[in-house]
Amino acid sequence: MSIAVVGAAVGSLFSGTISDKVGRKPVILFADFLFTGGALIMAYSPTIGYLILGRFVVGIGVGAASQIVPLYLSEVAPVEIRGTLVSFSVMISTFAMFIAGCLAYALKPDWRWMLGLAGIPSSL
């Protein structure tokens, strides 16, 4: 599990510089790609090594998105609703973590489904 935190550190370390060069939206889309790809790697992992790799890939996406999404929202939102929009985004992310925890509890015997379902929201 802690390898995801290492991946998040790597993703957040480089995402700001990369988004300054290529733009915020491409970095957000790439983070979504990493979420989906990491979830698929975890769901179909034949060994523990692949499972760890999938967690690392998802972690990079988490780190990139957690830095760039609030920044992007604050740049595009009108001044009147900027704080509300960024706060709402954080609230929705926290609620999504709660829902993910509930699903993980419900699916705990079948860990492949639990890890693979994480790729659905990011692929949409």
PyMOL commands that set and color helices and strands:
alter all, ss='L'
color gray80, all
select helices_A, chain A and resi 2-22+24-43+48-76+79-106+111-116+119-123
alter helices_A, ss='H'
color red, helices_A
deselect
rebuild
show_as cartoon
